[in-house]
Amino acid sequence: MGPRVINAVLSVCLIASASLAACTRVPESTSSGSAGSAGSTVGEDVKGVAKASEKAAKDIGHATVDLGDKARKSLEDATDKAGGEGQGAWITTKVKGELTRVGLDPLHVHVDTAGQIVTLSGTVESAADARKAVSAAKAVKGVLGVKDHLFVNPAQR
């Protein structure tokens, strides 16, 4: 979309400048012959080009504003998405660190974070380890909730 709008704007500018360059003014003459009508014809042509140039300038202005608004919106969306993903990665890292701190193997407990909600999955040795993992995740700053999808190793039940 962007390159097409820019090409359209450049095309309008090129046409407007070519139209202005093609206009030549007939020198005013003191004779009352056909030079007066040629001068008035050129004057009308210049007025027409001026109106067309003014319209082109307004169209370019509107297109520029629209393009700027779209760029701003895209930038806001990208910033919001990056901020959310960065916070999720930070929470995931902190939860993994907390799991290690309480003695759980972070290679067996998978941590997923979406919108400040942490999902724990994988296999732990006991129900007590599962409770310990959930408590550790809840203790991390920024975590709003924890989903427990942990399985207790069947050999340890």
Backbone torsions as a table, in degrees:
resi	resn	phi	psi	omega
1	MET	NA	-43.8	-177.0
2	GLY	-58.6	-52.7	-177.8
3	PRO	-62.8	-34.1	179.9
4	ARG	-66.5	-40.7	179.6
5	VAL	-65.6	-43.9	179.9
6	ILE	-62.7	-42.6	178.2
7	ASN	-62.4	-39.7	179.3
8	ALA	-64.7	-43.1	179.9
9	VAL	-63.6	-44.5	179.2
10	LEU	-63.9	-37.7	178.6
11	SER	-63.3	-43.4	179.3
12	VAL	-62.8	-42.7	179.0
13	CYS	-63.1	-42.4	-179.3
14	LEU	-63.6	-42.9	179.6
15	ILE	-64.4	-43.9	-179.1
16	ALA	-63.6	-42.4	-179.3
17	SER	-70.6	-34.6	177.0
18	ALA	-65.8	-38.7	178.9
19	SER	-64.3	-40.6	179.6
20	LEU	-67.9	-38.7	-179.1
21	ALA	-68.6	-29.1	-178.0
22	ALA	-76.2	-18.1	-179.0
23	CYS	-78.5	131.6	174.3
24	THR	-127.3	146.0	-177.9
25	ARG	-96.9	132.3	176.9
26	VAL	-80.7	130.0	179.6
27	PRO	-61.2	140.4	-180.0
28	GLU	-69.4	141.8	-176.7
29	SER	-122.9	155.0	178.7
30	THR	-86.6	-12.0	179.9
31	SER	-77.6	154.0	-176.1
32	SER	-98.3	23.0	-177.8
33	GLY	-79.6	-141.2	-174.4
34	SER	-78.1	-10.9	179.8
35	ALA	-61.0	-33.7	178.8
36	GLY	-63.5	-41.6	-179.9
37	SER	-72.6	-33.0	176.6
38	ALA	-66.8	-40.6	178.8
39	GLY	-63.7	-40.5	179.7
40	SER	-71.2	-31.9	177.0
41	THR	-66.1	-44.5	178.1
42	VAL	-63.7	-40.4	178.5
43	GLY	-60.5	-41.8	177.8
44	GLU	-67.8	-37.2	177.1
45	ASP	-62.7	-42.9	-180.0
46	VAL	-63.7	-40.4	177.9
47	LYS	-63.3	-40.7	178.5
48	GLY	-63.7	-43.0	178.1
49	VAL	-65.1	-39.4	179.5
50	ALA	-62.4	-43.3	178.2
51	LYS	-64.3	-43.1	179.5
52	ALA	-64.1	-40.0	178.9
53	SER	-65.4	-41.1	178.8
54	GLU	-62.7	-43.9	178.4
55	LYS	-63.4	-42.4	179.0
56	ALA	-62.7	-41.0	179.7
57	ALA	-63.7	-41.4	177.9
58	LYS	-64.9	-43.2	178.8
59	ASP	-61.5	-42.1	178.3
60	ILE	-63.4	-41.6	178.6
61	GLY	-61.0	-45.5	179.2
62	HIS	-64.7	-42.9	179.0
63	ALA	-62.7	-38.2	179.4
64	THR	-66.1	-42.7	178.1
65	VAL	-63.0	-45.2	179.1
66	ASP	-61.3	-44.5	179.7
67	LEU	-63.6	-41.6	177.9
68	GLY	-63.0	-41.5	178.4
69	ASP	-63.3	-42.3	179.2
70	LYS	-65.4	-40.3	179.2
71	ALA	-64.9	-42.3	178.3
72	ARG	-61.1	-44.5	-179.7
73	LYS	-62.9	-44.5	179.2
74	SER	-62.9	-40.6	179.3
75	LEU	-66.2	-40.9	177.5
76	GLU	-62.6	-44.1	179.4
77	ASP	-61.5	-44.7	-179.5
78	ALA	-65.1	-39.6	179.6
79	THR	-66.3	-43.4	178.7
80	ASP	-62.4	-43.5	-179.7
81	LYS	-65.0	-45.4	-179.7
82	ALA	-63.4	-40.6	179.1
83	GLY	-63.4	-42.3	179.2
84	GLY	-66.5	-41.8	179.9
85	GLU	-68.3	-37.9	179.0
86	GLY	-64.4	-41.5	179.3
87	GLN	-66.7	-40.0	178.1
88	GLY	-62.6	-41.0	178.8
89	ALA	-66.4	-38.4	178.8
90	TRP	-63.7	-46.1	179.9
91	ILE	-62.9	-43.6	179.1
92	THR	-58.4	-45.3	-179.8
93	THR	-63.0	-43.5	179.9
94	LYS	-64.8	-40.4	179.5
95	VAL	-65.2	-43.6	178.4
96	LYS	-60.2	-41.4	177.3
97	GLY	-63.1	-40.6	179.5
98	GLU	-67.2	-38.5	177.4
99	LEU	-61.8	-41.7	178.4
100	THR	-65.0	-41.5	-178.7
101	ARG	-60.6	-37.5	-178.6
102	VAL	-87.4	5.4	173.1
103	GLY	94.1	14.9	178.1
104	LEU	-98.5	150.3	-179.4
105	ASP	-84.1	111.0	-178.0
106	PRO	-69.1	-9.0	175.6
107	LEU	-78.8	-21.6	179.4
108	HIS	-98.8	-13.1	178.4
109	VAL	-113.5	113.9	180.0
110	HIS	-87.5	135.1	-179.2
111	VAL	-115.8	125.5	176.9
112	ASP	-123.9	135.4	-179.8
113	THR	-125.1	128.2	176.5
114	ALA	-139.6	114.4	177.4
115	GLY	59.6	41.3	178.4
116	GLN	69.2	12.2	173.7
117	ILE	-106.6	123.4	-177.2
118	VAL	-98.9	133.4	174.1
119	THR	-113.5	123.6	177.6
120	LEU	-103.5	129.4	177.7
121	SER	-139.9	164.2	-178.4
122	GLY	123.3	-162.9	-176.0
123	THR	-122.6	134.6	175.6
124	VAL	-120.5	166.3	-175.0
125	GLU	-77.4	-28.8	-176.3
126	SER	-150.7	167.9	176.2
127	ALA	-65.1	-32.3	178.0
128	ALA	-64.8	-38.6	177.2
129	ASP	-65.9	-36.8	177.9
130	ALA	-63.6	-44.8	178.2
131	ARG	-64.3	-39.4	179.1
132	LYS	-62.8	-41.1	179.8
133	ALA	-65.0	-44.0	179.8
134	VAL	-64.3	-43.4	178.9
135	SER	-62.9	-41.8	-180.0
136	ALA	-63.3	-42.0	179.6
137	ALA	-66.1	-41.2	179.7
138	LYS	-65.1	-26.1	-176.7
139	ALA	-76.6	-13.7	-177.6
140	VAL	-76.2	131.8	179.6
141	LYS	-62.0	132.3	178.2
142	GLY	101.0	-14.3	179.8
143	VAL	-80.6	123.8	179.4
144	LEU	-94.0	-24.4	179.7
145	GLY	-165.8	160.1	-179.6
146	VAL	-130.6	129.4	174.1
147	LYS	-101.4	124.9	-177.0
148	ASP	-97.3	106.2	175.2
149	HIS	-117.9	32.5	-177.8
150	LEU	-85.0	144.3	175.6
151	PHE	-111.8	140.8	175.3
152	VAL	-87.6	131.9	-179.9
153	ASN	-54.2	121.4	-175.5
154	PRO	-60.5	-29.4	-179.2
155	ALA	-69.6	-19.2	-175.6
156	GLN	-99.1	0.0	-175.0
157	ARG	-70.2	NA	NA
